[in-house]
């Protein structure tokens, strides 16, 4: 059976940063980690299918017996693939969190004087109408005034007379202006994580097809009936 196209490192490699002039790829440890995990998952899926085919071909055993053997083998292989992918996803999400935190806002006031100045700026902004406030903030954004923007971005929007949407817009504009490379990487890593999760679901489907097959369920039912019969016989003897 053909594997899902999502179980291919190409779905991660597409998010690598490329030099448009040289046509080369700039290495990204987080993306390389995810791509390697996807390679492992793809190889594990192939191994599951091959192992299942080899076991099923053994005609010296019943279909139910073979199904139980397939399930045991598929479970072991799948656990290895899932663990590798989960670990890579966890590390990539941690990197996204680190990048987000480091680009979230300008530095906070370092002393009482700067904090007092920030409070004054917030008070002035709160007294402005929406149009004047937006113009003032836009001007400071253009000037790269991080002290002013620190007062804005470290404050609750209500203290500035701003809506949550307007406040978030200022943060987004500041981040894109100040950290275009980092935000580009966050976006690429986020898309890669989504692709890896889809691949993970495809891998689980492969494993589930062999760990929860109808013959395996029949074998479970037969084993349960046998256990009940043994228990009943033991109780009668007692």
Secondary structure, 3 states (H helix, E strand, C coil): CCCCCCCCCHHHHCCCEECCCCCCEECCHHHHHHHHHHHHHHHHHHHHHHHHHHHHCCCCCCHHHHHHHHHHHHHHHHHHHHHHHHHHHHHHHHHHHHHHHHCCCCCCCCCHHHHHHHHHHHHHHHHCCHHHHHHHHHHHHHHCCHHHHHHHHCCCHHHHCCCHHHHHHHHHHHHHHHCHHHHHHHHHHHHHHHHHHHHHHHHHHHHHHHHCCHHHHHHHHHHHHHHHHHHHHHHHHC
